[in-house]
Amino acid sequence: MHHPPTEDFQGQPLVRIGQADSYLLLAPQHGARLVRWVHRGHDLLYWPDAADWSRPAKIRGGNPLLFPFIGRHFVDGTPGQWRDASGTVHTLAQHGFARDLPFEVSAVDTRTAITMTLRDSEATRAGYPFAFVFDVIYALLPDGLEVTLRTANPGPQRLPCYPGHHFYFALPHAQRAAASLALPATARLRQLPDGSPAGAESGESTYQLDDPRLQDTFHVFRASPAAELAMPGRRMRFELDLPGSAPWHAVTTWSESEASDFYCVEPWVGLPDAIHHGQGLRWLEPGQSESAVCRLRVAA
């Protein structure tokens, strides 16, 4: 395990990666959360001034990591449960457990990149009875950031997973109408109360972020996956169709309320409840690993 230098942020020792005006602040001990991403002096992510670090998984901000399953899963209408092939029901919280658990810093270059690792433990096996190694690799680029979610199966049985991101982008709520999201060909879906995805409609090529059709909505890629977020002063291009990456199934759009000064655009490997309906569900054979890679490129 590496012990990189830390700096104080809201009373927490966070790891800093990068240069003077382009850097990351990360909390390995709190779900490997990316807390701040400063690009050429600008904070690109939202983080609340009065964050409650006693419950970091509940903080709205940064980039929580969603693993092993994103979203809500249901058994017979009860959320937070999933049923395996043998019929056994397991309890697993929404978005999984990674955002609640400490990661170790397994590799670091304080100028450019960090790898943080979560392994199975008693805390994970109760609701997800598999051996796994889950790595997140953050690598700064001259014009942005590359993030790799790598899942390895060191165990004897097939491993189901569909991880994802939950980026909280800083956007004053008064600017929502002036911001937009451009997408390739997609189907637009939402999750029904029983967990299943439904109501597929053809997605638009561009949405303004105050469009109510975006709230808590999955945009399933029908072609090469990508997205571009345009906000006053900057554009963010999501490069999701990268060689060697597991396929990104969708991006999800969400904000907590019309008055929230953040907007979430979340690349997901699968859809919520995929363990039951299969849309985006990944299976890793014993000894196999795979990576879901996204690049976020920033332009003025």
Buried (B, 14 or more C-beta within 10 A) or exposed (E): EBEBEBEEBEEBEBBBBBEEEBBBBBBBBBBBBBBBBBBEEBEBBBBBEEBEEEEBBEBBBBBBBBBBBBBBBBBEEEEBBBBEEEEEEBEBBEBBBBBBBBBBBBBBEBEBBBBBBBBBEEEBEEBBEBBBBBBBBBBBBEBBBBBBBBBBBBBEEEBBBBBBBBBBBBBBBEBBEBBBBBBBEBBBBBBEEEBBBEEEEEBBEEBBBBBEEBEEBBBBBEEEBBBBBBBEEBBBBBBBBBEEBBBBBBBBBBBEEEEBBBBBBBBBBBBBBBBBBEBBBBEBEEEBBBBBBBBBBBEE
